[in-house]
Amino acid sequence: MRLVIDYKRCRKAGQCSYLHPELFKVDSAGAPVVLVDHPGKELHEAAEEAVDLCPNGAISLTEDP
């Protein structure tokens, strides 16, 4: 699984980086940056929570091709 941000939908609320700094950081423009593209077993639950809590639904977990 790959952790992805749709920047067209992101409104830079910051919940992802605040709640899961192990997965996201904020760049100088205030946009989130994914730190762990492929969260392993130990981070999968946190990644799913970030997807669920994103106010604009901009974060997703996608299948790798």
PDBQT receptor file of N, H, CA, C and O in Angstrom, charges set to zero:
ATOM      1  N   MET A   1       0.839  -1.181   0.000  1.00  0.00    +0.000 N 
ATOM      2  CA  MET A   1       0.000   0.000   0.000  1.00  0.00    +0.000 C 
ATOM      3  C   MET A   1       0.887   1.249   0.000  1.00  0.00    +0.000 C 
ATOM      4  O   MET A   1       1.953   1.291   0.614  1.00  0.00    +0.000 OA
ATOM      5  N   ARG A   2       0.401   2.249  -0.709  1.00  0.00    +0.000 N 
ATOM      6  H   ARG A   2      -0.465   2.215  -1.208  1.00  0.00    +0.000 HD
ATOM      7  CA  ARG A   2       1.139   3.516  -0.822  1.00  0.00    +0.000 C 
ATOM      8  C   ARG A   2       0.282   4.639  -0.239  1.00  0.00    +0.000 C 
ATOM      9  O   ARG A   2      -0.913   4.723  -0.522  1.00  0.00    +0.000 OA
ATOM     10  N   LEU A   3       0.887   5.491   0.564  1.00  0.00    +0.000 N 
ATOM     11  H   LEU A   3       1.858   5.423   0.794  1.00  0.00    +0.000 HD
ATOM     12  CA  LEU A   3       0.225   6.639   1.177  1.00  0.00    +0.000 C 
ATOM     13  C   LEU A   3       0.375   7.833   0.231  1.00  0.00    +0.000 C 
ATOM     14  O   LEU A   3       1.488   8.211  -0.133  1.00  0.00    +0.000 OA
ATOM     15  N   VAL A   4      -0.772   8.427  -0.165  1.00  0.00    +0.000 N 
ATOM     16  H   VAL A   4      -1.677   8.119   0.132  1.00  0.00    +0.000 HD
ATOM     17  CA  VAL A   4      -0.780   9.458  -1.205  1.00  0.00    +0.000 C 
ATOM     18  C   VAL A   4      -1.607  10.656  -0.745  1.00  0.00    +0.000 C 
ATOM     19  O   VAL A   4      -2.620  10.495  -0.065  1.00  0.00    +0.000 OA
ATOM     20  N   ILE A   5      -1.167  11.857  -1.121  1.00  0.00    +0.000 N 
ATOM     21  H   ILE A   5      -0.343  11.987  -1.673  1.00  0.00    +0.000 HD
ATOM     22  CA  ILE A   5      -1.929  13.085  -0.867  1.00  0.00    +0.000 C 
ATOM     23  C   ILE A   5      -2.357  13.668  -2.205  1.00  0.00    +0.000 C 
ATOM     24  O   ILE A   5      -1.538  13.840  -3.108  1.00  0.00    +0.000 OA
ATOM     25  N   ASP A   6      -3.638  13.970  -2.327  1.00  0.00    +0.000 N 
ATOM     26  H   ASP A   6      -4.303  13.831  -1.594  1.00  0.00    +0.000 HD
ATOM     27  CA  ASP A   6      -4.170  14.664  -3.498  1.00  0.00    +0.000 C 
ATOM     28  C   ASP A   6      -4.112  16.158  -3.178  1.00  0.00    +0.000 C 
ATOM     29  O   ASP A   6      -4.965  16.676  -2.458  1.00  0.00    +0.000 OA
ATOM     30  N   TYR A   7      -3.111  16.841  -3.710  1.00  0.00    +0.000 N 
ATOM     31  H   TYR A   7      -2.418  16.420  -4.295  1.00  0.00    +0.000 HD
ATOM     32  CA  TYR A   7      -2.888  18.246  -3.359  1.00  0.00    +0.000 C 
ATOM     33  C   TYR A   7      -3.974  19.175  -3.896  1.00  0.00    +0.000 C 
ATOM     34  O   TYR A   7      -4.112  20.299  -3.413  1.00  0.00    +0.000 OA
ATOM     35  N   LYS A   8      -4.736  18.732  -4.872  1.00  0.00    +0.000 N 
ATOM     36  H   LYS A   8      -4.625  17.818  -5.263  1.00  0.00    +0.000 HD
ATOM     37  CA  LYS A   8      -5.860  19.544  -5.361  1.00  0.00    +0.000 C 
ATOM     38  C   LYS A   8      -6.988  19.588  -4.340  1.00  0.00    +0.000 C 
ATOM     39  O   LYS A   8      -7.733  20.567  -4.277  1.00  0.00    +0.000 OA
ATOM     40  N   ARG A   9      -7.117  18.532  -3.541  1.00  0.00    +0.000 N 
ATOM     41  H   ARG A   9      -6.512  17.738  -3.593  1.00  0.00    +0.000 HD
ATOM     42  CA  ARG A   9      -8.168  18.461  -2.520  1.00  0.00    +0.000 C 
ATOM     43  C   ARG A   9      -7.698  18.961  -1.161  1.00  0.00    +0.000 C 
ATOM     44  O   ARG A   9      -8.520  19.344  -0.329  1.00  0.00    +0.000 OA
ATOM     45  N   CYS A  10      -6.388  18.964  -0.924  1.00  0.00    +0.000 N 
ATOM     46  H   CYS A  10      -5.720  18.653  -1.600  1.00  0.00    +0.000 HD
ATOM     47  CA  CYS A  10      -5.834  19.327   0.385  1.00  0.00    +0.000 C 
ATOM     48  C   CYS A  10      -6.051  20.810   0.670  1.00  0.00    +0.000 C 
ATOM     49  O   CYS A  10      -5.771  21.667  -0.167  1.00  0.00    +0.000 OA
ATOM     50  N   ARG A  11      -6.558  21.093   1.875  1.00  0.00    +0.000 N 
ATOM     51  H   ARG A  11      -6.786  20.396   2.555  1.00  0.00    +0.000 HD
ATOM     52  CA  ARG A  11      -6.742  22.497   2.260  1.00  0.00    +0.000 C 
ATOM     53  C   ARG A  11      -5.766  22.932   3.348  1.00  0.00    +0.000 C 
ATOM     54  O   ARG A  11      -5.929  23.987   3.961  1.00  0.00    +0.000 OA
ATOM     55  N   LYS A  12      -4.753  22.105   3.578  1.00  0.00    +0.000 N 
ATOM     56  H   LYS A  12      -4.620  21.248   3.080  1.00  0.00    +0.000 HD
ATOM     57  CA  LYS A  12      -3.659  22.401   4.511  1.00  0.00    +0.000 C 
ATOM     58  C   LYS A  12      -4.151  22.620   5.942  1.00  0.00    +0.000 C 
ATOM     59  O   LYS A  12      -3.695  23.532   6.631  1.00  0.00    +0.000 OA
ATOM     60  N   ALA A  13      -5.078  21.781   6.376  1.00  0.00    +0.000 N 
ATOM     61  H   ALA A  13      -5.448  21.039   5.816  1.00  0.00    +0.000 HD
ATOM     62  CA  ALA A  13      -5.589  21.873   7.740  1.00  0.00    +0.000 C 
ATOM     63  C   ALA A  13      -4.532  21.449   8.757  1.00  0.00    +0.000 C 
ATOM     64  O   ALA A  13      -4.546  21.921   9.894  1.00  0.00    +0.000 OA
ATOM     65  N   GLY A  14      -3.630  20.577   8.369  1.00  0.00    +0.000 N 
ATOM     66  H   GLY A  14      -3.619  20.193   7.446  1.00  0.00    +0.000 HD
ATOM     67  CA  GLY A  14      -2.533  20.175   9.238  1.00  0.00    +0.000 C 
ATOM     68  C   GLY A  14      -2.825  19.033  10.189  1.00  0.00    +0.000 C 
ATOM     69  O   GLY A  14      -1.965  18.665  10.990  1.00  0.00    +0.000 OA
ATOM     70  N   GLN A  15      -4.016  18.463  10.119  1.00  0.00    +0.000 N 
ATOM     71  H   GLN A  15      -4.715  18.762   9.469  1.00  0.00    +0.000 HD
ATOM     72  CA  GLN A  15      -4.342  17.367  11.031  1.00  0.00    +0.000 C 
ATOM     73  C   GLN A  15      -3.422  16.174  10.842  1.00  0.00    +0.000 C 
ATOM     74  O   GLN A  15      -3.038  15.526  11.816  1.00  0.00    +0.000 OA
ATOM     75  N   CYS A  16      -3.068  15.880   9.605  1.00  0.00    +0.000 N 
ATOM     76  H   CYS A  16      -3.380  16.407   8.815  1.00  0.00    +0.000 HD
ATOM     77  CA  CYS A  16      -2.232  14.711   9.342  1.00  0.00    +0.000 C 
ATOM     78  C   CYS A  16      -0.862  14.844  10.022  1.00  0.00    +0.000 C 
ATOM     79  O   CYS A  16      -0.406  13.917  10.692  1.00  0.00    +0.000 OA
ATOM     80  N   SER A  17      -0.222  15.980   9.850  1.00  0.00    +0.000 N 
ATOM     81  H   SER A  17      -0.592  16.732   9.305  1.00  0.00    +0.000 HD
ATOM     82  CA  SER A  17       1.107  16.152  10.435  1.00  0.00    +0.000 C 
ATOM     83  C   SER A  17       1.045  16.334  11.945  1.00  0.00    +0.000 C 
ATOM     84  O   SER A  17       1.981  15.954  12.649  1.00  0.00    +0.000 OA
ATOM     85  N   TYR A  18      -0.034  16.904  12.451  1.00  0.00    +0.000 N 
ATOM     86  H   TYR A  18      -0.795  17.213  11.879  1.00  0.00    +0.000 HD
ATOM     87  CA  TYR A  18      -0.186  17.079  13.894  1.00  0.00    +0.000 C 
ATOM     88  C   TYR A  18      -0.437  15.735  14.580  1.00  0.00    +0.000 C 
ATOM     89  O   TYR A  18       0.181  15.429  15.600  1.00  0.00    +0.000 OA
ATOM     90  N   LEU A  19      -1.342  14.938  14.018  1.00  0.00    +0.000 N 
ATOM     91  H   LEU A  19      -1.843  15.186  13.190  1.00  0.00    +0.000 HD
ATOM     92  CA  LEU A  19      -1.714  13.667  14.648  1.00  0.00    +0.000 C 
ATOM     93  C   LEU A  19      -0.737  12.534  14.342  1.00  0.00    +0.000 C 
ATOM     94  O   LEU A  19      -0.598  11.604  15.136  1.00  0.00    +0.000 OA
ATOM     95  N   HIS A  20      -0.059  12.608  13.195  1.00  0.00    +0.000 N 
ATOM     96  H   HIS A  20      -0.172  13.364  12.550  1.00  0.00    +0.000 HD
ATOM     97  CA  HIS A  20       0.840  11.518  12.798  1.00  0.00    +0.000 C 
ATOM     98  C   HIS A  20       2.161  12.060  12.233  1.00  0.00    +0.000 C 
ATOM     99  O   HIS A  20       2.437  11.929  11.041  1.00  0.00    +0.000 OA
ATOM    100  N   PRO A  21       2.971  12.668  13.107  1.00  0.00    +0.000 N 
ATOM    101  CA  PRO A  21       4.257  13.209  12.643  1.00  0.00    +0.000 C 
ATOM    102  C   PRO A  21       5.224  12.124  12.179  1.00  0.00    +0.000 C 
ATOM    103  O   PRO A  21       6.233  12.420  11.541  1.00  0.00    +0.000 OA
ATOM    104  N   GLU A  22       4.919  10.881  12.497  1.00  0.00    +0.000 N 
ATOM    105  H   GLU A  22       4.099  10.640  13.016  1.00  0.00    +0.000 HD
ATOM    106  CA  GLU A  22       5.748   9.783  12.011  1.00  0.00    +0.000 C 
ATOM    107  C   GLU A  22       5.496   9.518  10.520  1.00  0.00    +0.000 C 
ATOM    108  O   GLU A  22       6.302   8.858   9.863  1.00  0.00    +0.000 OA
ATOM    109  N   LEU A  23       4.380  10.030   9.989  1.00  0.00    +0.000 N 
ATOM    110  H   LEU A  23       3.725  10.566  10.523  1.00  0.00    +0.000 HD
ATOM    111  CA  LEU A  23       4.021   9.804   8.587  1.00  0.00    +0.000 C 
ATOM    112  C   LEU A  23       4.089  11.062   7.720  1.00  0.00    +0.000 C 
ATOM    113  O   LEU A  23       4.310  10.974   6.513  1.00  0.00    +0.000 OA
ATOM    114  N   PHE A  24       3.898  12.238   8.341  1.00  0.00    +0.000 N 
ATOM    115  H   PHE A  24       3.719  12.309   9.323  1.00  0.00    +0.000 HD
ATOM    116  CA  PHE A  24       3.795  13.486   7.578  1.00  0.00    +0.000 C 
ATOM    117  C   PHE A  24       4.603  14.596   8.234  1.00  0.00    +0.000 C 
ATOM    118  O   PHE A  24       4.820  14.595   9.445  1.00  0.00    +0.000 OA
ATOM    119  N   LYS A  25       5.044  15.540   7.414  1.00  0.00    +0.000 N 
ATOM    120  H   LYS A  25       4.869  15.540   6.430  1.00  0.00    +0.000 HD
ATOM    121  CA  LYS A  25       5.611  16.788   7.902  1.00  0.00    +0.000 C 
ATOM    122  C   LYS A  25       4.985  17.897   7.055  1.00  0.00    +0.000 C 
ATOM    123  O   LYS A  25       4.338  17.623   6.044  1.00  0.00    +0.000 OA
ATOM    124  N   VAL A  26       5.180  19.142   7.471  1.00  0.00    +0.000 N 
ATOM    125  H   VAL A  26       5.706  19.364   8.292  1.00  0.00    +0.000 HD
ATOM    126  CA  VAL A  26       4.651  20.293   6.739  1.00  0.00    +0.000 C 
ATOM    127  C   VAL A  26       5.817  21.007   6.073  1.00  0.00    +0.000 C 
ATOM    128  O   VAL A  26       6.837  21.263   6.713  1.00  0.00    +0.000 OA
ATOM    129  N   ASP A  27       5.673  21.330   4.787  1.00  0.00    +0.000 N 
ATOM    130  H   ASP A  27       4.845  21.121   4.267  1.00  0.00    +0.000 HD
ATOM    131  CA  ASP A  27       6.737  22.047   4.101  1.00  0.00    +0.000 C 
ATOM    132  C   ASP A  27       6.641  23.549   4.374  1.00  0.00    +0.000 C 
ATOM    133  O   ASP A  27       5.752  23.985   5.106  1.00  0.00    +0.000 OA
ATOM    134  N   SER A  28       7.528  24.329   3.806  1.00  0.00    +0.000 N 
ATOM    135  H   SER A  28       8.250  23.975   3.212  1.00  0.00    +0.000 HD
ATOM    136  CA  SER A  28       7.578  25.763   4.079  1.00  0.00    +0.000 C 
ATOM    137  C   SER A  28       6.340  26.519   3.610  1.00  0.00    +0.000 C 
ATOM    138  O   SER A  28       6.074  27.625   4.080  1.00  0.00    +0.000 OA
ATOM    139  N   ALA A  29       5.580  25.928   2.683  1.00  0.00    +0.000 N 
ATOM    140  H   ALA A  29       5.796  25.030   2.301  1.00  0.00    +0.000 HD
ATOM    141  CA  ALA A  29       4.342  26.555   2.195  1.00  0.00    +0.000 C 
ATOM    142  C   ALA A  29       3.118  26.107   2.989  1.00  0.00    +0.000 C 
ATOM    143  O   ALA A  29       1.999  26.544   2.717  1.00  0.00    +0.000 OA
ATOM    144  N   GLY A  30       3.338  25.227   3.977  1.00  0.00    +0.000 N 
ATOM    145  H   GLY A  30       4.247  24.872   4.198  1.00  0.00    +0.000 HD
ATOM    146  CA  GLY A  30       2.236  24.744   4.798  1.00  0.00    +0.000 C 
ATOM    147  C   GLY A  30       1.543  23.504   4.267  1.00  0.00    +0.000 C 
ATOM    148  O   GLY A  30       0.538  23.067   4.828  1.00  0.00    +0.000 OA
ATOM    149  N   ALA A  31       2.065  22.936   3.198  1.00  0.00    +0.000 N 
ATOM    150  H   ALA A  31       2.881  23.291   2.742  1.00  0.00    +0.000 HD
ATOM    151  CA  ALA A  31       1.480  21.719   2.616  1.00  0.00    +0.000 C 
ATOM    152  C   ALA A  31       2.089  20.481   3.265  1.00  0.00    +0.000 C 
ATOM    153  O   ALA A  31       3.273  20.476   3.602  1.00  0.00    +0.000 OA
ATOM    154  N   PRO A  32       1.291  19.436   3.443  1.00  0.00    +0.000 N 
ATOM    155  CA  PRO A  32       1.832  18.212   4.018  1.00  0.00    +0.000 C 
ATOM    156  C   PRO A  32       2.719  17.460   3.036  1.00  0.00    +0.000 C 
ATOM    157  O   PRO A  32       2.520  17.510   1.822  1.00  0.00    +0.000 OA
ATOM    158  N   VAL A  33       3.690  16.774   3.586  1.00  0.00    +0.000 N 
ATOM    159  H   VAL A  33       3.852  16.734   4.572  1.00  0.00    +0.000 HD
ATOM    160  CA  VAL A  33       4.599  15.945   2.805  1.00  0.00    +0.000 C 
ATOM    161  C   VAL A  33       4.594  14.559   3.437  1.00  0.00    +0.000 C 
ATOM    162  O   VAL A  33       4.723  14.429   4.654  1.00  0.00    +0.000 OA
ATOM    163  N   VAL A  34       4.446  13.539   2.626  1.00  0.00    +0.000 N 
ATOM    164  H   VAL A  34       4.340  13.644   1.638  1.00  0.00    +0.000 HD
ATOM    165  CA  VAL A  34       4.470  12.161   3.118  1.00  0.00    +0.000 C 
ATOM    166  C   VAL A  34       5.915  11.771   3.422  1.00  0.00    +0.000 C 
ATOM    167  O   VAL A  34       6.790  11.883   2.563  1.00  0.00    +0.000 OA
ATOM    168  N   LEU A  35       6.157  11.315   4.642  1.00  0.00    +0.000 N 
ATOM    169  H   LEU A  35       5.447  11.224   5.340  1.00  0.00    +0.000 HD
ATOM    170  CA  LEU A  35       7.491  10.867   5.041  1.00  0.00    +0.000 C 
ATOM    171  C   LEU A  35       7.710   9.383   4.774  1.00  0.00    +0.000 C 
ATOM    172  O   LEU A  35       8.836   8.951   4.526  1.00  0.00    +0.000 OA
ATOM    173  N   VAL A  36       6.632   8.608   4.826  1.00  0.00    +0.000 N 
ATOM    174  H   VAL A  36       5.718   8.959   5.027  1.00  0.00    +0.000 HD
ATOM    175  CA  VAL A  36       6.714   7.158   4.651  1.00  0.00    +0.000 C 
ATOM    176  C   VAL A  36       5.746   6.775   3.536  1.00  0.00    +0.000 C 
ATOM    177  O   VAL A  36       4.546   6.633   3.769  1.00  0.00    +0.000 OA
ATOM    178  N   ASP A  37       6.269   6.608   2.332  1.00  0.00    +0.000 N 
ATOM    179  H   ASP A  37       7.244   6.723   2.142  1.00  0.00    +0.000 HD
ATOM    180  CA  ASP A  37       5.414   6.276   1.186  1.00  0.00    +0.000 C 
ATOM    181  C   ASP A  37       4.685   4.949   1.358  1.00  0.00    +0.000 C 
ATOM    182  O   ASP A  37       3.509   4.825   1.015  1.00  0.00    +0.000 OA
ATOM    183  N   HIS A  38       5.383   3.975   1.884  1.00  0.00    +0.000 N 
ATOM    184  H   HIS A  38       6.338   4.076   2.163  1.00  0.00    +0.000 HD
ATOM    185  CA  HIS A  38       4.823   2.633   2.048  1.00  0.00    +0.000 C 
ATOM    186  C   HIS A  38       4.861   2.259   3.533  1.00  0.00    +0.000 C 
ATOM    187  O   HIS A  38       5.807   1.621   3.994  1.00  0.00    +0.000 OA
ATOM    188  N   PRO A  39       3.821   2.664   4.280  1.00  0.00    +0.000 N 
ATOM    189  CA  PRO A  39       3.818   2.348   5.715  1.00  0.00    +0.000 C 
ATOM    190  C   PRO A  39       3.769   0.842   5.945  1.00  0.00    +0.000 C 
ATOM    191  O   PRO A  39       2.930   0.131   5.391  1.00  0.00    +0.000 OA
ATOM    192  N   GLY A  40       4.679   0.389   6.766  1.00  0.00    +0.000 N 
ATOM    193  H   GLY A  40       5.361   0.966   7.216  1.00  0.00    +0.000 HD
ATOM    194  CA  GLY A  40       4.715  -1.032   7.102  1.00  0.00    +0.000 C 
ATOM    195  C   GLY A  40       3.618  -1.399   8.087  1.00  0.00    +0.000 C 
ATOM    196  O   GLY A  40       2.763  -0.585   8.434  1.00  0.00    +0.000 OA
ATOM    197  N   LYS A  41       3.669  -2.626   8.518  1.00  0.00    +0.000 N 
ATOM    198  H   LYS A  41       4.363  -3.288   8.236  1.00  0.00    +0.000 HD
ATOM    199  CA  LYS A  41       2.656  -3.161   9.428  1.00  0.00    +0.000 C 
ATOM    200  C   LYS A  41       2.501  -2.298  10.681  1.00  0.00    +0.000 C 
ATOM    201  O   LYS A  41       1.386  -2.092  11.160  1.00  0.00    +0.000 OA
ATOM    202  N   GLU A  42       3.616  -1.795  11.209  1.00  0.00    +0.000 N 
ATOM    203  H   GLU A  42       4.522  -1.963  10.819  1.00  0.00    +0.000 HD
ATOM    204  CA  GLU A  42       3.590  -1.020  12.443  1.00  0.00    +0.000 C 
ATOM    205  C   GLU A  42       2.970   0.370  12.258  1.00  0.00    +0.000 C 
ATOM    206  O   GLU A  42       2.534   0.973  13.238  1.00  0.00    +0.000 OA
ATOM    207  N   LEU A  43       2.922   0.887  11.038  1.00  0.00    +0.000 N 
ATOM    208  H   LEU A  43       3.276   0.397  10.242  1.00  0.00    +0.000 HD
ATOM    209  CA  LEU A  43       2.352   2.212  10.777  1.00  0.00    +0.000 C 
ATOM    210  C   LEU A  43       1.046   2.172   9.990  1.00  0.00    +0.000 C 
ATOM    211  O   LEU A  43       0.452   3.214   9.713  1.00  0.00    +0.000 OA
ATOM    212  N   HIS A  44       0.606   0.985   9.634  1.00  0.00    +0.000 N 
ATOM    213  H   HIS A  44       1.089   0.139   9.859  1.00  0.00    +0.000 HD
ATOM    214  CA  HIS A  44      -0.593   0.870   8.796  1.00  0.00    +0.000 C 
ATOM    215  C   HIS A  44      -1.839   1.430   9.492  1.00  0.00    +0.000 C 
ATOM    216  O   HIS A  44      -2.643   2.109   8.853  1.00  0.00    +0.000 OA
ATOM    217  N   GLU A  45      -2.008   1.160  10.769  1.00  0.00    +0.000 N 
ATOM    218  H   GLU A  45      -1.355   0.609  11.288  1.00  0.00    +0.000 HD
ATOM    219  CA  GLU A  45      -3.169   1.675  11.501  1.00  0.00    +0.000 C 
ATOM    220  C   GLU A  45      -3.153   3.202  11.551  1.00  0.00    +0.000 C 
ATOM    221  O   GLU A  45      -4.197   3.834  11.390  1.00  0.00    +0.000 OA
ATOM    222  N   ALA A  46      -1.991   3.795  11.770  1.00  0.00    +0.000 N 
ATOM    223  H   ALA A  46      -1.143   3.281  11.900  1.00  0.00    +0.000 HD
ATOM    224  CA  ALA A  46      -1.868   5.258  11.786  1.00  0.00    +0.000 C 
ATOM    225  C   ALA A  46      -2.193   5.833  10.410  1.00  0.00    +0.000 C 
ATOM    226  O   ALA A  46      -2.843   6.874  10.314  1.00  0.00    +0.000 OA
ATOM    227  N   ALA A  47      -1.750   5.169   9.350  1.00  0.00    +0.000 N 
ATOM    228  H   ALA A  47      -1.223   4.324   9.428  1.00  0.00    +0.000 HD
ATOM    229  CA  ALA A  47      -2.040   5.631   7.990  1.00  0.00    +0.000 C 
ATOM    230  C   ALA A  47      -3.534   5.572   7.716  1.00  0.00    +0.000 C 
ATOM    231  O   ALA A  47      -4.085   6.497   7.119  1.00  0.00    +0.000 OA
ATOM    232  N   GLU A  48      -4.194   4.512   8.136  1.00  0.00    +0.000 N 
ATOM    233  H   GLU A  48      -3.747   3.761   8.620  1.00  0.00    +0.000 HD
ATOM    234  CA  GLU A  48      -5.647   4.399   7.947  1.00  0.00    +0.000 C 
ATOM    235  C   GLU A  48      -6.384   5.491   8.720  1.00  0.00    +0.000 C 
ATOM    236  O   GLU A  48      -7.367   6.045   8.227  1.00  0.00    +0.000 OA
ATOM    237  N   GLU A  49      -5.917   5.799   9.924  1.00  0.00    +0.000 N 
ATOM    238  H   GLU A  49      -5.119   5.348  10.324  1.00  0.00    +0.000 HD
ATOM    239  CA  GLU A  49      -6.539   6.859  10.705  1.00  0.00    +0.000 C 
ATOM    240  C   GLU A  49      -6.367   8.217  10.015  1.00  0.00    +0.000 C 
ATOM    241  O   GLU A  49      -7.300   9.019   9.998  1.00  0.00    +0.000 OA
ATOM    242  N   ALA A  50      -5.199   8.479   9.454  1.00  0.00    +0.000 N 
ATOM    243  H   ALA A  50      -4.441   7.827   9.468  1.00  0.00    +0.000 HD
ATOM    244  CA  ALA A  50      -4.962   9.732   8.731  1.00  0.00    +0.000 C 
ATOM    245  C   ALA A  50      -5.913   9.857   7.548  1.00  0.00    +0.000 C 
ATOM    246  O   ALA A  50      -6.440  10.939   7.289  1.00  0.00    +0.000 OA
ATOM    247  N   VAL A  51      -6.135   8.772   6.836  1.00  0.00    +0.000 N 
ATOM    248  H   VAL A  51      -5.707   7.893   7.046  1.00  0.00    +0.000 HD
ATOM    249  CA  VAL A  51      -7.086   8.763   5.720  1.00  0.00    +0.000 C 
ATOM    250  C   VAL A  51      -8.479   9.112   6.220  1.00  0.00    +0.000 C 
ATOM    251  O   VAL A  51      -9.169   9.941   5.627  1.00  0.00    +0.000 OA
ATOM    252  N   ASP A  52      -8.886   8.484   7.304  1.00  0.00    +0.000 N 
ATOM    253  H   ASP A  52      -8.325   7.811   7.786  1.00  0.00    +0.000 HD
ATOM    254  CA  ASP A  52     -10.234   8.703   7.855  1.00  0.00    +0.000 C 
ATOM    255  C   ASP A  52     -10.430  10.111   8.403  1.00  0.00    +0.000 C 
ATOM    256  O   ASP A  52     -11.530  10.656   8.307  1.00  0.00    +0.000 OA
ATOM    257  N   LEU A  53      -9.391  10.711   8.975  1.00  0.00    +0.000 N 
ATOM    258  H   LEU A  53      -8.497  10.268   9.053  1.00  0.00    +0.000 HD
ATOM    259  CA  LEU A  53      -9.536  12.004   9.645  1.00  0.00    +0.000 C 
ATOM    260  C   LEU A  53      -9.292  13.222   8.754  1.00  0.00    +0.000 C 
ATOM    261  O   LEU A  53      -9.565  14.348   9.172  1.00  0.00    +0.000 OA
ATOM    262  N   CYS A  54      -8.791  13.024   7.555  1.00  0.00    +0.000 N 
ATOM    263  H   CYS A  54      -8.569  12.110   7.216  1.00  0.00    +0.000 HD
ATOM    264  CA  CYS A  54      -8.529  14.159   6.669  1.00  0.00    +0.000 C 
ATOM    265  C   CYS A  54      -9.857  14.845   6.321  1.00  0.00    +0.000 C 
ATOM    266  O   CYS A  54     -10.749  14.208   5.760  1.00  0.00    +0.000 OA
ATOM    267  N   PRO A  55      -9.996  16.139   6.648  1.00  0.00    +0.000 N 
ATOM    268  CA  PRO A  55     -11.277  16.812   6.452  1.00  0.00    +0.000 C 
ATOM    269  C   PRO A  55     -11.733  16.911   4.995  1.00  0.00    +0.000 C 
ATOM    270  O   PRO A  55     -12.933  17.009   4.738  1.00  0.00    +0.000 OA
ATOM    271  N   ASN A  56     -10.813  16.888   4.049  1.00  0.00    +0.000 N 
ATOM    272  H   ASN A  56      -9.839  16.809   4.258  1.00  0.00    +0.000 HD
ATOM    273  CA  ASN A  56     -11.196  16.970   2.638  1.00  0.00    +0.000 C 
ATOM    274  C   ASN A  56     -11.020  15.658   1.885  1.00  0.00    +0.000 C 
ATOM    275  O   ASN A  56     -11.212  15.606   0.670  1.00  0.00    +0.000 OA
ATOM    276  N   GLY A  57     -10.659  14.611   2.593  1.00  0.00    +0.000 N 
ATOM    277  H   GLY A  57     -10.503  14.653   3.580  1.00  0.00    +0.000 HD
ATOM    278  CA  GLY A  57     -10.464  13.327   1.933  1.00  0.00    +0.000 C 
ATOM    279  C   GLY A  57      -9.306  13.350   0.956  1.00  0.00    +0.000 C 
ATOM    280  O   GLY A  57      -9.342  12.665  -0.066  1.00  0.00    +0.000 OA
ATOM    281  N   ALA A  58      -8.278  14.129   1.259  1.00  0.00    +0.000 N 
ATOM    282  H   ALA A  58      -8.248  14.686   2.089  1.00  0.00    +0.000 HD
ATOM    283  CA  ALA A  58      -7.144  14.280   0.351  1.00  0.00    +0.000 C 
ATOM    284  C   ALA A  58      -6.088  13.194   0.513  1.00  0.00    +0.000 C 
ATOM    285  O   ALA A  58      -5.203  13.067  -0.332  1.00  0.00    +0.000 OA
ATOM    286  N   ILE A  59      -6.168  12.415   1.581  1.00  0.00    +0.000 N 
ATOM    287  H   ILE A  59      -6.888  12.518   2.268  1.00  0.00    +0.000 HD
ATOM    288  CA  ILE A  59      -5.183  11.365   1.845  1.00  0.00    +0.000 C 
ATOM    289  C   ILE A  59      -5.812  10.024   1.507  1.00  0.00    +0.000 C 
ATOM    290  O   ILE A  59      -6.968   9.764   1.840  1.00  0.00    +0.000 OA
ATOM    291  N   SER A  60      -5.037   9.176   0.841  1.00  0.00    +0.000 N 
ATOM    292  H   SER A  60      -4.098   9.387   0.571  1.00  0.00    +0.000 HD
ATOM    293  CA  SER A  60      -5.546   7.845   0.525  1.00  0.00    +0.000 C 
ATOM    294  C   SER A  60      -4.417   6.819   0.611  1.00  0.00    +0.000 C 
ATOM    295  O   SER A  60      -3.232   7.142   0.528  1.00  0.00    +0.000 OA
ATOM    296  N   LEU A  61      -4.837   5.590   0.778  1.00  0.00    +0.000 N 
ATOM    297  H   LEU A  61      -5.799   5.327   0.846  1.00  0.00    +0.000 HD
ATOM    298  CA  LEU A  61      -3.932   4.446   0.677  1.00  0.00    +0.000 C 
ATOM    299  C   LEU A  61      -4.298   3.732  -0.613  1.00  0.00    +0.000 C 
ATOM    300  O   LEU A  61      -5.435   3.294  -0.787  1.00  0.00    +0.000 OA
ATOM    301  N   THR A  62      -3.344   3.615  -1.508  1.00  0.00    +0.000 N 
ATOM    302  H   THR A  62      -2.420   3.971  -1.367  1.00  0.00    +0.000 HD
ATOM    303  CA  THR A  62      -3.618   3.003  -2.801  1.00  0.00    +0.000 C 
ATOM    304  C   THR A  62      -2.807   1.720  -2.969  1.00  0.00    +0.000 C 
ATOM    305  O   THR A  62      -1.750   1.547  -2.362  1.00  0.00    +0.000 OA
ATOM    306  N   GLU A  63      -3.322   0.840  -3.798  1.00  0.00    +0.000 N 
ATOM    307  H   GLU A  63      -4.180   0.981  -4.291  1.00  0.00    +0.000 HD
ATOM    308  CA  GLU A  63      -2.612  -0.399  -4.113  1.00  0.00    +0.000 C 
ATOM    309  C   GLU A  63      -1.443  -0.084  -5.029  1.00  0.00    +0.000 C 
ATOM    310  O   GLU A  63      -1.567   0.743  -5.933  1.00  0.00    +0.000 OA
ATOM    311  N   ASP A  64      -0.328  -0.724  -4.807  1.00  0.00    +0.000 N 
ATOM    312  H   ASP A  64      -0.227  -1.395  -4.073  1.00  0.00    +0.000 HD
ATOM    313  CA  ASP A  64       0.806  -0.592  -5.705  1.00  0.00    +0.000 C 
ATOM    314  C   ASP A  64       0.519  -1.424  -6.954  1.00  0.00    +0.000 C 
ATOM    315  O   ASP A  64      -0.077  -2.497  -6.861  1.00  0.00    +0.000 OA
ATOM    316  N   PRO A  65       0.941  -0.934  -8.121  1.00  0.00    +0.000 N 
ATOM    317  CA  PRO A  65       0.712  -1.703  -9.360  1.00  0.00    +0.000 C 
ATOM    318  C   PRO A  65       1.511  -2.982  -9.385  1.00  0.00    +0.000 C 
ATOM    319  O   PRO A  65       1.432  -3.740 -10.352  1.00  0.00    +0.000 OA
TER     320      PRO A  65
